[in-house]
Amino acid sequence: MRNASAAFVLLLLAAAVFACGCMGSETAPAGPEADPGLVVGALLPLSGDYAGGGKASRVALEVAAADINDHFASIESDRRVGIIIEDTKADPAVALAKLRALDEQGVRIVIGPGTSAELEAVRAYADEHGILVVSTMSTAPSLAIAGDNVYRFVPPDTYQADVMAYYLRKQGVTAIVPVWRGDVWGDELEKLTAAAFVRGGGKVLDGVRYTPGQEYGAMTADLDARVAQAIAAHGNEKVAVYLVSLDEADRIMEAAVATENLPKVRWYGCDGSVLLDSLATGNAARFAAETKFTCPALWNQESVASNTATIQKMREILGRHPDGYGLATYDALWIVAMARTETDTADVAVLKTAVGRTAEESGGPLFGPAHLNSAGDLSSAHYTFWTVSADGAAYRWLPVVQYGVTSAGATPELEWVGA
């Protein structure tokens, strides 16, 4: 990723500089010093299993900080927002250590962390130490806990499961063989999608649960044998592999290239592997295009179309489309900065009320008002399905269709169809 512009205003207090050297904080040269009351921490997986999503959110925060500070300048305010970004490596233990480091620096609002397993690890500490956590990537339904110090400006995976099952049926798939990441997020999303698919009349066949970071040859051989049985029973046109993964999706597909049956069926994924650069190059891209690999992203085509300048800034820095969680992160910094400015207090109870009200009433510039449920999670969603497609000798992600989901269990509504 390219370096952030010097226009991005980050905290340059001695404690933050020390943390940068010792804890792996992400900082950049900056201009005016940030208002200490408007310093926001961020826990992002800039390396490890979800680095793609973490980097997209980092760029979103940098662009949002610059835009917010431009806004303050335009209204002749001397306030400035600052950000301290910590790399969690998608490791729950590291996420907790980095939250403690932010706490020691006096940070009371933290955006992140990047995965549900990390949020599960830090939630109790945030509650006990008066830290408000705003998550824009965690979607495990088990972490929808009323009364805690966590807001999630994204919907729980019950929504994604419903829209995925609906889309599979629309594609003529009657039987799926799931393969999923063995952690709290992967286990829950696979179970939810399987249940939704069965409710719609589909069949969920025995699949494969894998441990992240393993060598994937043996796992794909096992999956290949299961898909062979599925093809024999249902025919390859009716069978699909449903993959719940993060950045390791490319390594799984590279291993799947050498199998006999996995290239014969369609593959579908989840929000954890959509828009990955690594699935648009090399053997993984060829396999993804051959199997028509398609995934849902939290994404609203109408909002994107009306905010092209902002999204283009992110795209130029990132070098690719920002994902929906990156866009939610952009909005999250606006929401917490405006709420913190309004309250002018670090009291977590007051901040929680102000952030919730700001989210509901105005939201952020990209997605607008964020209607939250009793647990502080987004209560509606728009999902755009993207597919890997050959473009001459290259490959790229193309949006194909969008559905809106107004509540958990509701039938998805068709909102947009690609060319």
N, C-alpha and C positions, 0 to 999 in steps of 0.2 A: 504494500500500500504506500502511496505517496505521503510525504510529510504534510502535516496540517499547515495552513497559512499562518503567518505571524499575527494575523488579525484576530485569531481565536484567543480569547482572553482566559488564561488559566491561572490558578492560584500559584503565587511564587513566594509564599511564606517559607521560612527556614524549615519548619517541620515537614512541609510537603517536599521540599528539595531533598531533605534527608531521607524521606520515605522513598523518593524516586531512586535514590542510589541503593537503598537497602531492601526495598520491598517490591521493586519492579513496576512502579507507577508509570503511566504514560503521560508525559508532559511535552510542551513545546515552548519556544520563546514567545513572550507575550508583551503586550503594551501595558496599559494601566492595570494597577493591582485590583483584584476582585474585591467586592464588598464581602467581608468575612461572613456576614449573615446569609450570603447568597452562594456559598460554596456547596456544591452538590458532589457527592461521591458516586462512582460507578464501578460496579463489579462485572467485568466482561471477560468471556473466554477468548482472549486474543491469540492463544495457542492451545493445542490440544484438540479434542474431538469436535468442538463446535466453533472453531476459529473463524470460519466464514461468517457465521451469524454475529459473532462478537465484533469483527472488524466492521461489518455494516453498521452496527449500533454505535461503534466508536466514531465513525464518520458522521453519523446522524447527530451525535452529541456535539461534535466540533462545529458542524454547520449551524445547529440550533443555537449554540452559545454565541456565535458571531451574529446571527440574526437578532437574538434577544438583546445583545449589547448595542447593536445598531438602533433597535427600537428605543432603548433607554436614552441613547444619545439624541434621537429625533425628538423626544419629548423633554429634552434638556434635564434629564435626571442624571445624577452622578452615581447611580447604582450600576454595578457590573456583576454579572454572574460568572462564577468560576467553576471548573470541574477538575476533579482528581480521579483519574481512571486507573483502576488496578486490574491486572491480568490474573484471573483465577485459574487458568489452564483447564477449565471445565471440571475442576476437582473440588468436591464438597469441602474437604479439609482445608484446602488453600483458600476457598471462598470465605470460610469462617475466620481464618487468620487475617485475611485482608479487611474484613469488616471490623475486626478488633483494631486494626491499624487505623482505619478511618475514624473509629470512635475515639481513639487516643488523640487524634488531630481535631476533635471537636465537631466533626461532620454529623449532622442530625438527619439529613435526607440522603438516601442512597438509591440510585437506579440500578436495577439488576437483581440478582445475578442472572446468568444466561440459561441455566437449565433447572428443571424442577428438583433434581437431586441436590443441587447447590442451595436452592431456596429452602428445601427441607432442613438443610444443615444450619442455615443462618437465622431462621425464623425466630426461634426461641431467644437467641441472643438479642435480636432487634427488639423483641417485646420487653425483655428484662432491662435493657439499657436505654430505652426511650428513643429508638431510631426508627424513622419512617422509611420503609422499603417500598419502592415502586417498581414492580416487575413488568417487563415488556416482552418476556420470552417464555416464562414458566406457564405451563398450561395443564399440569396434572390436576384432575378434579379433586383428589384427596387433599390438596393444599388450599382449597376454598374454605377458609376458616373465618367465620364471623367474629369480629371483635379483636383480631390480632392487628399488628402494626404493618400489615402488608396490603397494598393495593396492587391489583394486576390489571393493567390497561389492555389486556388481551382476554379472549374468552377461554373457558376451560375446554378440554378436548372432547367433551360430550358433543359440542357443536361440530368439530372437525370430523368426528366419527360418523355423525349423522349424514353430513354432506358427502363424505367419502363413500359410504355404503350406498347412498342414493345414486352417485355418479357411476359406481361400478355396475349397478343394475341397468342404468341408462346405456352403458356400453355393451350390454348383452352378456356380462360375466355372471355365471351362475354358481361358480365354485372358486374359492380362493385358498391358496396355500400361504399362510403368513410366515414371515421371518422377521424377528424383532430383537431390538436391543434390550438386554437384560438389566434394566434399572427401573426406578419408580415410574418414570415417564413412559418408557417403552412398554412395560408390562400393562400399564393402565390404558394406553392408547390402543394397543393390540386387542385387549379385552373389550373395550368399548366399541371399536369398529366391528369386531367379530359379532358382538351381540346385535348391533344395528343391522348388519348384513343378514343375519339369521332372521331377525324380525321381518325383514322384507322378503323372505322366502329363499335366500341364498344358502349355500352350504359352505361351512368353514372346515377345511380338512386339517389334519395334523401338520403342524408347521415346525419351525426351528427357532428356538431362543438362543441367542449367542451372547458371549461376553465381549464387550468392546475391547479392541486392541489385540485380539487374538490373530492367529494366522487363519485366513478364511478359506483355504483350500478344502479342509475336511468338512467345514460347515456347508459349503456350496455343494460338495459331493453328496452329503446327506439330503440337502434340499433337492438336488437333482433327482434322487431316487424317489422322493415323495411326489415331485411333479410328474415323474413318469407314471406313477400309479394314478394320479389325478387325470392325466391325459387319457389313459386307458379306460377310465370309468366315465369321463365326461366329454372328451374331445378337446383338442388344444384351443379351439376358438372360444370355448366357454370357460376355460381355466385361466386364472391370473395369479401371479405372485404379488403379495401385498407386503411391501418392505417398510418397516419402521426403523429408521436409522438417522444418524447425524452425518458428519463429514466422512465417516467410513464407508458411505455408500459407494464411492468410486472403487475402493479396494474389493468390496464384495462383488461388484460387477466385473472387475478385472479377473477375479477368480472364476466367475460364472461363465466367462467366455469359453473356457476349456471344457465345459460340461456338454452333455449330449442334448438334454431336454430343456434346460433353462432358457436358451435362445428361442425356443419354439412357442412360448406363451408371452402374453403381454405382462408388463410389470407396472405396478402403481406404487407410489410412495406417499410421503407425508410432508408436513411443513418443515421437518428437520433436514430434508435433503433437496428441497426445491431451490432452484436458481444457483446451485453450486457450480463454481467455475470448473471444478475437477470433473464434472459430468458433461462438459462441453469440449473436452479435448481427449485425444488418444483412444485407447481401447475401451475405456469406460464409456466414452461418448458414443462410439460406434455401437456398443452393446445397448446403450440406452435408446438410441435412435431405432435400432432394429426391433427392440421390444416395445416401442412406443411408450417409453417411461413417462408417466404423467403424475404430477403431484399438486396438491392444493397449497396455496399461499394465502395468508391473511392479507387481503388486498382489495381495494375498491377502485375500479377503473375510473369512475366518475371523479373521485377525489384526486387521483393521480393526474387526470387530464386537466383539472383546474389548478394544479400546483406544479406545472411542468418546470418552472424556473428553479424552484427550490429542489425538486427531485433531480434536476439536471446537475445542480451543484454537487449533490451527493454522488451522482453517477460518475462525474468527471474525476472526483478524488478516488472513489472506490474502483473505478475501471469496469464496472458492471452495474446491472440493476440493483438498487438496494432492495432488500426483502421487506415484507410487510411489518416484521418486528422492528426493523430499523426505522421505518416510518413512524411506528408507534413510539419508539424511543425519542425521535425528534419532538413529537407532541408532548411526551412526558416531561421533558426539560422545560418546555414552555409552561406547562401546567404547574409544575412545582415552583418555578421561578415567580410566576404571577401570584400564586398562593402565598409564598413566603414573603413577597413584597407587601401583600395586603395585610398579613398578620403581624409582621415584624417581630416574631417571637420564635424561639426554638422549642417551645413546649409542644411535645408530640401530640397531645390530645387536641390542642388548638390547630396544629398543622394538619392532622388527619381530617378534621372537619372542613378546613379551608381547601385542602386538595380535593376532597370529594365534591365539594360544592363547585369549585372551579372546573373540574372535569365534567360535571353534569351540565353546567350552565353555558360554558363557552368551549371547553375542550381545547384542542390544539389546532394550529392552522391547517394541518393536512386532513385529519379525519373528523374534525369538528367535535360536538358534544359527545362525551363518552358516558353512556348510560350504564351504571353499575348495579350489580345485584347486592343482596344483603351481606355477602362475603367480600365485597369490594372488587369483584371481577366484572369484566365487560359482559353485558347481558345480551348482545346481538353481534352478528359478524357478517362479513362479506368474504367469500373465498373465491379466488380466481385459480383455475387449474392451468398449469403450465406443462408443456411437453418438450422433450428434446427432439430437435428435428435437424436433418442434414440441410446444409446451405452451401451447395457446391462441394468443395473439399473440406469445408468447416462444419461446425455444429453450433446450434444456439437454442436457447430457451424461447418458446413462443407461447403467448397466452391464448387459450382456446375457448374458455367459457367461464362465466362467473355466476355464483349463486349467493343469495342472501339467506341468512338463518336468523329469524327473529327471536327464537327462544329454544331452549333445549327440548328436543323431541318434535319440534315443528318440521313440517315438510319444507325442504329448501325451495326457494323461489328463483326461477331463472331470471337473471338481470342483464346479462350481456353475452353475446356470442362473437367470437373472433372471426376475422375474415377467412 
